[in-house]
Amino acid sequence: MVYNRPWKSFPDQLELLKARGMIVTDEAAALDYLKRVGYYRLSAYWYPFRRFEFVQDEETGAFSTKAMDQFHSDTQFVDAVHLYLFDKQLRLFLTDALERIEISLRVDLSYLLGERSPFAHIENIKPHFHPGFAGQPFQKGSQESRFEVWLSKYRGLVQRSKEDFVRHYHDNHGEELPIWVAVEVLDFGAISQLFSMLNVKDQLAIASRYGVNDWKVFKSWLFSLSYLRNLVAHHSRLWNRNITSKPMLPKRGEIAWCDAFIDNEDTRFKPFLLLAVTRMLVKSICPNTEWHNRLAEHLEQFPQQHSSRKLDLSGMGITRNWKDWW
């Protein structure tokens, strides 16, 4: 395919938006945002204000929606900016919460495994991990076991670490880090992977600390929160995206707030479910926290739009009567 979209100056970018029907009330401010944030990043926030039409495939006859190069009437540049700022603050709230969860899980894993062996995380033996990980391929056709993939990732994290404590331990205590030191170089993905390798009894012991009685549910939550952590760390759009890592839910009645999501399948593909999972884990770690209340206040300040195309929290998959249990 031939790429046919040439580079455009900031003024040209603004003129293009205006030609497509976007109202710019303060050109200096709009240019400033284009210079500081970028056209492409902001485009994720004005995309919902574009007009869409149904088109039919000539060969299959199937219908699909196509975004047009025109905005709904009364759409203003500031509508996209306000959504961007709302989403940015949402990610900042989650940065705080996910840090608490990650650090707490580091303690859980190091305490449980360290009691058995200082180097349990690199010893692929039955008391530490589920025996299936020793020879189970990481994926179909792979020559590496899941434990070998984990170990390779762990070694890479240690090697790339620039932390003084890593160098100190290598210089004074040997090549291998004990588990209570090693966990400090793990990212959320590695933590999730290490948890999933534990024996079921150990997974259940950690999960129950957070109020979850199904280890499979908790394991899927950690995997989904790892995905969320990556979105937050890379400053990706969050508020209305579809979630590719759908978390499992417990059986009806086991965790009361989860029932609202069981009744509505569509909400399980939206970020509000991950916010609710985060809320539960943070409250388990810090019972007196006000984090969830601060987040609720932020959600209630969802920006109003000038555009005739009105957006709201439903784009996040928010459940009906969520304030009753939040």
N, C-alpha and C positions, 0 to 999 in steps of 0.2 A: 504494500500500500504506500502511496505517496503522501507524505505529510504536507498539508497545505495551510497550516495556521502559522503565520509569521509572527515574529516578536512585535509587541506593541508597547509604546511608551505609556507611562502612567496617565497622562492626559488622554491618549487614544483609548485606553481601557475604560476610562470614565465616559468618554463620548459613546463608546459601544454600548455601555449599559443604558445610557440615556436614549440612544436610538432604539433600544428594545423596550422602551416604555418605563424605565425606572426613573423615579423622581429624585433629584438630588437637590436638597434644600441648602446645603452648605458645601460648595465645591472644594474649598480649601481643606475642610475636615475630611471629606471623602478621599481626596488625594493623599492626605496624610495617612489614612488607614490603608490605602492601597500600597503605599510605600513601606509601612511598618509591618503590616500583616500579610499582604499579598493577595492578588486577584484570585488565585486558585484556591487558597484556604477559605477566603470569604465566599467563594462561589458555592461552597457546601451549605451555607446559611441562606443564600438567596435562591438556591435551587427549588425549595418548596413553593416559592412564590411564582415560579414559571408556569405558563399555561401548558396543559397536556391535552393531547387528542388521541382518540382511538384510531389505530391503523390496522388494516387487515393484510395479512400475508397473501400475496397473489397465488403462491403455490399451495400452501396448506389451508388457507382460509381462516387461520387462527387470528384472533384479535390480540393486540397488545397496546400499551400506552407509550407515547413518544413525547418527550419534552420539546416544546417549541421555543423559538428564540424571541419570545415575547413574555412580559410579566403581566400578572393580573393587575387590573386598574388600581391606582393609588398606591402601588408598592413604592416604598421609599428606601433609599440606600441605608438609612438609619435602622430600618426594620431588620436587615441582615446583621448590622453591627450589634444591635441589642441582643439578638440570638447568640452571636459569637461570644459576647461578654457573659451572658447567662451560662453558656456551655463551659467557658473558661473557669468561672467560679465553681461550677459543678465538679470539674476535674480537680480543683484545688481542695475541695471538701473530701474527695475520694483519696487524694494523695495522703492526707492526714489519716484517714481511717485504714487504708490498706497498709500503711506503715505500722500501725498498731497491731494489725492482724499478722503481718509477716514476722514481726519481732516476737510476738507471742508464740507463733508456731516454731520459730527457731528454738525457743526455750523448751517447748514440749518435746521436740525431737531430740535435742541434745541431752535432756534429762533422762528420757526413757532409754535411749540407746547407750548413753554414756555409763549408766549403771551397770551394763553388761560388759562393755569393753570401750576403752577410749577411742578405738579405731573401728567401731562397729559399722560405720558408714562405708568402709572399703572392704569389709569382710563379708563375703557372700556365703553366709552359713545360716542354717535353719533357725537358730534362736533369734536372729536379727530380722530376717526377711522371709517373705513367703517363698517356699521352695520352688515355685513355678518360675520365679525370675531368673534362676540359675541357668536354665537351658531354653527358656521360652524366647523365641525370636522377637525382636523389637517390632517387626512388621513382616508381613508375608514375603518370603523370599530373602529376608535378611539373614546374614551369617552371624550377626551379633545378637547376643541375648539382651534383654531389657536391662539387666544389671550392668552389662558391659557398656551400653549406651549411657546409662546414668554415670558410671565411673568416668567415662571419657568426658562427659560434660563437666563433672566436678573437677577433674584435673585441669580442664581448660579455664574454669573460673579461678582456680588457685593460681595458675600460671599468669593470668591477665591481671590479677589483683595487684594494686600498687600500695596497699595498706601497710603501715609500719609494723603492725602486729604479726603479719604473715612473715615478713623478713626476720623479725625478732625470733619467732619460733623456729624458722629454718636455721638461723645462725646459732641458736642456743639449745635446741631440743631435738633436732633431726629433720628429716625430709617430710615426714607425715604430720599433719595437723590432727590433734584430737577432736572429737566430734563437737565439743563445746566451743572450740575455736573455729572449726571448719564451717559451722552453720553461718558464721558471720560473712562468708564470701558467697553464700547461696542467694540466688535471685528467687523470685516467687515461683517461677516455673520449676526450678530445681527442687524447691521445697515441696511443691505439689507432687513431683515425680518421686521424691524420697518417701513421702507419706504413702503413696500408692504401692510402694514396694514392701511396706511393713506387713507382718502377719495380721490377720483379721482381728485378733484379740487386741493388738496394739492400736490398730486403726480405730477400733471401737472405743478404747480407753481415751484416746485423744478427742474423738468426736463427741463423746458424752460430756466432756468438759465444757463444750460450747452449746450444750442442750440438744444435740442431735443424736438420736438413738440408732440410726441406720448409717453404717460406715460407708456404704455405697453412695448414699446421698451426700454425705460430707465430702467424700473424695471428689465427686463431680462438682461440688461447690468450690473446692480449692482449685480445680482445673479451670472453672469459669472465672474465678477471681484472678487467676493468673492471666487470662485473656484480658480481663478488665484492666489489670495493672499495666499491660502492654499498651492498651489504648491511652490510658492516662499518661504514661511515661512519654509517649510519642505525640502528645498533644492532639490526638485524633478527635474528630467530631464524635460526640457521645449521645447527646440528649435524645435523638430520634432514630438512631441507627438500628438495624436488625442485628441481633446477636448471633454469631455463628457457633458459639459454644453454649448450648442450651443446658442449664443445670437441671438435674433431677429434682423431683419433689417427693417428700415422704408420703406415706399413705394418709388418706383423709382422716383428720382428727388428731394426728400425732403432733403436729405443730400448727396451732390454730390459724395463724396468719397465712400459711401456705395454701389453705383451702380456697382462698379467693383466686389464686392462680390456677389451681386444679380445674376450677369451673370455667376458666377462659383460656383456651389453648393459645390464642394469639398473643397474650401477654407474656408467654414464656419465651418469646423471641425478641423481647424488648428490654431495654436497660433497667427499667424500674424494678424488675425481679432481682437483678444483681444488687441494686441499691438496698432492697429489703434484706437480702442475704448479708450484705455488709453491715447493715444496722444490727441484725441479730448477733453477729459475731463480736462487734464492737461492744455491745451492751453486756455480753458475756465476759469480756475482758475487763471492761471498766463499767461496773454496775451503776455508778453515779454520773456517767457521762451525759453531757447535753448535746453531743454531736448530732444525734438523730433529730433533735429539736431544731438545731441550727439549720440542718439540711432541709427540714420541712418548711421552715421560714423561707429559705431560698426558693424552693419549688413553688411556693405560693406567690412568689414575686415574678412568675413567668412573664416576660415582657409582652405588653400589648402592641398590636401592629396597626399601622395606617392602612395597610393593604386590604383590598376587598377579600383576599384569601386569608382567612383567619386560622391561626395555628394555636394549639393548646397542649396541655400535658398528656393528652391521649397519644401523642406521637411517641411518648416514652413507654407506653404500655401501662400507665397508672391504673390501678384497680378502683372499682367503685367503693366508696366509703373507706378509703384507705386511712383516713385520719382516725377512724374508730379504733384501729389496732396499732397505728404507727407509734 
